[in-house]
Amino acid sequence: MSPSNYAVLTACLALCTGNVNAQPASLNPPASIAIHRDYNTLISDGSRYSADPAPLVVGDTFYILSGRDEAPVDAGGFKMLNWQIFEASNPASKDWKLYPDILRPEKVFAWAQEDGAWASQIIQGRDKRFYLYAPVRAKSCDSDDCFGIGVAVADSPLGPYTDLHPEGPILSQSTPVRNTIHNIDPTVLIDDDGRVYIYWGTFGQLKGIELEADMKTPKGTPIDVTTLTGFFEAPWIFKRNGIYYMAYAANNASPTSSCTEAVYHACQAYGTATSPLGPWTYRGVFLDPVTSATSHAGIVPYNDKWYIAYHNGDAKDGSHFRRSVAVDELFWDDTVSPPAIKKVVQTRPPVDSTPTNNVALTARITAFNTPLPVQYRLRALTDGKVPPAPLPPDMWGNWTGRNDAPKGWIQYQWDKAVTIDGTSLYFWGDQPAGAGVGVAIPKAWRIEYWDEREWQAVSPTQPYTTQSGDYSKVAFKPVTTRCLRAVLDASTDGKTYAAFGVLEWQVSSRSKIIPPQSKPPIDGAPDCAK
């Protein structure tokens, strides 16, 4: 799992591990911290981050197992060494308990490396004990990939946990049959008849198998699931009214995808089956992409309601690698067969309503290269974020592996004319200025406005600045217009051209606006000449 390889990182995001010694991980009841959530994320102040939630209901108590994100703010990869558990008397409550850092992989599984506390699940067995299924990397193995799934058991959801199979993982590239997949992201179902089923997988490969009643021995040969559209990782199996449901993170990206426009983002989709081992039928998307690149969710009933726990980047100083667990109610459409999961309404923090001079927030957006390459997003230009270690969805860009555009433009259009007098763009590049490959800040740029007949250059009152690591700005004599565009001249070495990357594009007006709670359409069919 290279920190620079996003595909590997996203798969790892779906993992969770545990530590196995011959002795339990802890002999004392864990201490808890009282937390109060201000909005959806359980911890919103940035004091601690959490990811890959796996909810569990025991009586009237709602638990969430999660990994802890510990990456620094400028990180370009994950750092997850501990599991933690949230507890509440009601998932809708604003008051929770947090049991911090109560599990580590190498403390539960003696055969495991000190690696990462990736996405795992705790489930209560028929014997009322609690079983932790966790992907961990073995210290040694004879396979190309040493990740495997271990299982530990405890008398309480909070542990202490003891390895149930100290011989090693129960699922890996060598057991129960040889395979070449990344054996992570376990999800477990105990059916009404007491039979146990486990699914796991990532990178578009999903497997499932029955376990013996001992909760650890695979039974038969694993099946391969190939019918769930866009499957990437993070499966979650559950049952409702005789129907089996499989939720998962999908990343089938395209400009017209119902899942995501950017391949580095994921939605939550689902399928159904009438048997625990399928066949599975794709049913659609029920959770749109969140504010972190990865998406991981768990769904459980609580009394007469259903809830979904997932993660996002909404907390203070949150990012793709500093995520936070959130909980929302999940609703059903029982008028169709099989009953459908309704689209989850994410209860996001309110948009800051402080008046601002940045009228770009009310503009529609388009660009010379629409439809965009699937790794970028036009909406990134107005999301207010300039992360120190951005991923491609954090920006608009045009890199496709071959750079051949000497010029390009991005354009704003307003429903009504606005009077503006300045603008700033935050350029991004992974190559130095003057490069002819990769992504580099442009050689030059200029601002033009539409006078209802043709494009006109603004009259600068200060020189254009062009730099990386900060906003590049220009002030100009006020113009009143419905359309504004930034025209970019690509960096070049005289032979080839580098691509563009813009994290944020602000436009200033002398009149302030109140930021809208929802964004205008992306393109909105601009009627200014292109």
C-alpha positions, 0 to 999 in steps of 0.5 A: 500500500503505497501512500502515493497510490490512491487506488491502493489507498482506497482499498486499504481504506476499506480495511480494519485489523486486529492484534493477536496475542495469546492473551487478551488485548486488555484486561481492564474495562476501557475508559470512555470520553463523553462527546457531543456532536454539533451536527452530523459528524460525531466529532466535528471539531477536528480533535479526532478523526474516524473512518470505516464505520461498522455499526452494531446494535446490542439491545438498546445500545448502538455501537460503531467500530471505526478506525482512527485517521491520524494523518497530518493535515498535509498528508497524501496517504492514510495513517490508521493504527488503532480502532475505536468504538462509539456508543450511544443509547440512540443513534439519533442522540447528540450525546455519545461515548467514545472508547479511544484506541482500544484495539491494535492489530498486532495486540490482537493477532500475534501473526499480524504485522504492526500495519493498519487498523482497516475496515472491520466488523463486529457481529454478535454470534448465536452464543451471544459472544462478539466476533471481530472480523479484521483484515490484517497483514501477516508477518510472513506468507508465501503469497504475493499479498500477505493481507488476510482476514482474522477473527477474534472473540470477546464477551463484550463489544468493547473487548478484550478480544482473543484470537479465535484462529491463532494459526493465522487468517481464515481467508487469504490468498492461500486459504481456503483456495488460492486467489490473487485478490486483495483479501480485505473489507470483511462483512458478515451475516448470521442468517435466521437459521443460524448459518454464517456468511462472509463477503470480502474484497476490493478493487472490483473483486467481491467474494463470498462464502459460508462459515461453519458454526464455529464462526471461523472455518470456511465451508465450500468454495468461495463464490465470485460476485460480478453482477453489482454495477461499479463495485469497488470495495466496502461491501456490507451485507444485511437482511430485511423482510426476507430479502438480502441486501448488499451495500458497497462503494461504487466508483463507475465514473462518467459525466452521466454516471448516476454514481460519480463524475470523478473516478477518485470519488465513490457513491454507495450502491446496492443489490439484492438477492433471495439467497445469502450467496446470491445471485445478486441483482444491482438496484441503484445508488442510495448515497451520493459521493461524500466529501472524502474521496472514499466512501464506506458505510454500514446499515443496521436496524434500531428499534423500528428505524434503520440507520446508516453510518458512513464517513466524510471529510466534514469535520474541521480540517478534515480531508480525504485522509482525515475522515469523520464518522456520521450517522443518518436515518435510512428510509425504505420504499415498500411500494416496490418489490423488492423494497428499495432503499431511498436516497439518503439525505446527508445532513451536512453542516450548514453553509456559512451564511456570512456575506461574501464578495465572492460571487463565483458561488452563484455562478454556473461553470463550464470549461473548454474540455467538457465533458471533463476527464473523469478524475476532475470536477468543475465543482471543485472551483467553488468548494472553498478548499485548497488542500495542501495535498490534493487529489484530482477531484479537488481541482479542475484540470485537463491532464489525460496522459497526453498533453496537447492543449496550448491554451484553455479556458474556464467560464462562469455564467450568472443568471443576471449581470454582476459587477465585478472588479477582481479575481483570483485563481489557485493553480496547482502543479506537480511539475515546475514552471516551464515544464512541457509534461505533467501538470504545471502552473500556466505560462500566462493567463488573462481574464475576459468578459462577455459584452453581449457581442464578443469577449473583451479583455478586462483592464487590469489595475495591477499586474497579473500574478502567476504562482503556485502555492498561493492565489494568483490574482488580478484587480481590474476596472469594474465590468458588468457582465453575465459571463467571465472566463479565465484564458490560460496559456499552457506551460511549455518547454518549447516542444510539448505542453503541460496540463492545467490544474486549478483548485479554486477560482474566486471572483470579487464584487463590490456588492456582497452576496449571501452564499447559497445553500445549494450550488447552481448546475455545473454547466447550465447550458451557457449562452455566452459564446465559447 
